[in-house]
Amino acid sequence: DVIRTIRDPEKPNTLEELDVVTEKSVEVRELAEEEFLVTIRFSPTVPHCSLATLIGLCLRIKLQRCLPFRHKLEIYISEGTHSTEEDVNKQINDKERVAAAMENPNLREIVEQCVAEPDD
């Protein structure tokens, strides 16, 4: 439920409405007592989507802010759905790159717009 309201950076739809993320693409596994591994696999709308990294960043930021339990996040492009999936996967799972991206005011503003709740 946490990620179903994230909006696409280019379209007025949510990622769920565009089938970029689905309930089946989310896996939660217990690592230790009260600590979980959350794995998300998302499918960009086109194989050459230039916003795939931004979508992954939005997923990561929203989950980091909203999950009420200790967790480790792994976010991946679904295998075979993007032309540069390996590079994008590295970027969105690298804490330093994520932190650097969120220091960019323009990028941060786009992420904030995408992750804002509809009532905000």
Disulfide bonds with the S-S distance in Angstrom:
none
